[in-house]
């Protein structure tokens, strides 16, 4: 397992976590075994915005004894009174639901308490006016919620709530389809979405990623917006290369799903390589470095992707990015303009020119 440390909270989080999805449809014994196996193999982060109420009991049974080794996202606004998922901003309903979820999970605290699924400014206003935000903040003050999160599909709304300064974690839908304007949740332009990821990185807000496979559409050539299927491992690597991302949360149903996801860590670089996306995406929305390092190896020894990342983050206001850049053995000023990276970049970035701009920005 690989882990990333949350800049704000210090939590050490597995880069692959668990989306609960439809695991409630799996028989309890099988579901509990899958969850326990995931924990035993290093997965320590789970999202609890599930499709069915049974999921909470499954987690309590499987992981109640190791609760302190897990991080849970619990959503203030997800309603399971019918046994299936529902959305609400009614304060009393949310209070009942949180009490019930804690009991089922066999815990008395929440790691990341989430402002749940807001995509419009009116949703955010209603969430505040109904007293739900105050309730969430009160629980944080009391120590029952350790950190505050937000789940959204909309960059503009995410920015609006981030402006309050209360958000530690953002749950956002990231995949190649959405980032390149394909799919129901492809909200915001490619540049707006990338700007959001960079802002989170700069401000220390972690991103946990939902819908990594676009509901499975990216995995099937018949439904993929690119006309060609991607693999789960390509999708995961694409997401993990984005600024701010701490963990990817694919939905799991059973042991087979967990084992397939864990296979990511044994996959070769070629199996993870998503540079084929450069042949799918229109030229007018490419030209931006996505830090995939497909241009490697650099004849001059530069880590082109990392240099680009530190530059983009420094430009976005990350105070630490310049320090990280200064620690690189080879910097943009060491570029010999050989054109190797320009020719290999699948996203059509003029990297040689960009190295000159980056060298000038950092002063060397």
Beta strands, then each sheet from edge to edge (+ up, - down):
strand 1: 3-5
strand 2: 12-14
strand 3: 18-19
strand 4: 45-47
strand 5: 71-76
strand 6: 78-79
strand 7: 86-87
strand 8: 110-115
strand 9: 145-152
strand 10: 169-173
strand 11: 206-210
strand 12: 245-248
sheet 1: 1+ 2-
sheet 2: 3+ 4+ 5+ 8+ 9+ 10+ 11+ 12+
sheet 3: 6+ 7-
end
